[in-house]
Amino acid sequence: MERSVKGSLFVDYVRMLRARKNVDWSRYLEPQDIPFLNARILPDGWYPMATFARFGLAILDEIVLGDPFLARAWGAMSADQLASSEPGILVQRDPRESLMRLLVLRRSFFNFEVIDFPQLTDEHADVKVNYEMSPRAEHAACLQTLGFFCRLVELAGGQNVTGHLGLRSWEGDPTTTFTVDWESPE
């Protein structure tokens, strides 16, 4: 089965590419990717993960300008967007439960396993991530995911949130891991 991503995530990348009309996206994309830039993207539809990865790299190069800080900030911004479109994901004053809800919701965004929590407590999460993309795309996606997780914890009331990469698949490790730590809401 082809690895796929849900349209509700895919459409965000398409919007970002469409907004930059001055860029020749064919420099970054394969011929089969181009029609998606003009097509209506259905939120409940499934779209090729390979195209999604190439869109992400194009955004990384042309919009984020390869800056790891901006990739992480992009992830944080997308947490705000998801919390707005899926308000049931946030449990106020309960970051742990919010992360559990995210895990369930994330499973509906990809038709393969991407994220797992080897450990999740009231003030700590060990996260394992594997998008199965090229090293460069995996690096960017994991930074974005780390930013997303940290911001989601903040939105749920976690204080003094920190996030740190551990293993890095793009550097030869078998997978990517990161930790998120926070203090419980008072």
Summary of the structure (lengths in Angstrom):
residues: 186
radius of gyration: 16.2
end to end distance: 46.5
largest distance: 52.8
contacts: 575
relative contact order: 0.15
helix: 49%
strand: 18%
